Amino acid sequence: ALAALLAAALAGAAEAVASGKSFFDVDWADPATAGMELAWRAAKVALALSPLIAITLLFCCTKDDPEEEALRRKKKYDFSLA
């Protein structure tokens, strides 16, 4: 079932690329359907960019306390040759 859903999404994406449609190029005859189509396209963009967003957040938002970092650095070079 998941494979069929992914194949349908891929076929729709390929059709949109081949036709040269814009992101906002939807049929506004039915505003509810057009809104759902725009929401689906925005969700696809968000899912496509989520790994990059996660990596950015991982590097930008992880910090240790200064005392903890100092303790780690001290332990790294605290060894004896005995």
C-alpha positions in Angstrom: 0.0 0.0 0.0 2.9 2.4 0.9 4.7 1.5 -2.4 1.6 2.4 -4.4 1.2 5.7 -2.6 4.8 6.6 -3.2 4.5 5.6 -6.8 1.4 7.8 -7.2 3.2 10.7 -5.6 6.2 10.2 -7.7 4.1 10.1 -10.9 2.3 13.3 -9.8 5.6 15.0 -9.1 7.0 13.9 -12.5 3.9 15.2 -14.2 4.2 18.6 -12.5 7.9 18.9 -13.5 7.2 17.9 -17.1 4.4 20.3 -17.5 6.4 23.2 -16.0 3.7 24.1 -13.5 4.4 26.7 -10.9 4.0 26.0 -7.2 0.8 28.1 -7.0 -0.6 27.0 -10.4 -3.8 25.2 -9.2 -7.3 25.0 -10.5 -9.2 27.7 -8.6 -12.6 26.6 -9.8 -13.0 24.7 -6.6 -11.3 26.7 -3.8 -11.4 23.8 -1.3 -9.6 21.5 -3.7 -7.1 24.2 -4.6 -6.3 24.8 -0.9 -5.8 21.1 -0.3 -3.5 20.9 -3.3 -1.4 23.9 -2.1 -1.3 22.4 1.4 -0.1 19.0 0.0 2.6 20.8 -2.1 3.7 22.7 1.0 3.8 19.5 3.0 5.9 17.8 0.3 8.4 20.7 0.4 8.6 20.6 4.2 9.2 16.8 4.1 11.9 17.3 1.5 13.7 19.9 3.5 13.2 18.3 6.9 16.6 16.5 6.9 18.4 19.7 6.2 16.4 21.5 8.9 17.2 18.7 11.4 20.9 18.8 10.7 21.0 22.6 11.0 19.1 22.4 14.3 21.4 19.6 15.5 24.5 21.8 15.0 23.1 25.1 16.0 21.0 24.2 19.1 23.1 21.7 21.0 25.3 23.2 23.7 26.7 21.9 26.9 27.2 23.8 30.1 30.6 25.6 30.2 31.5 23.7 33.3 30.7 20.4 31.7 32.8 21.2 28.6 35.7 22.2 30.8 35.4 18.9 32.7 35.4 16.9 29.5 38.5 18.8 28.2 40.3 18.2 31.5 39.4 14.5 31.4 40.6 14.2 27.8 44.2 15.3 28.7 44.2 13.9 32.3 46.1 10.7 32.1 49.1 9.3 33.9 52.0 7.2 32.6 52.2 5.1 35.8 
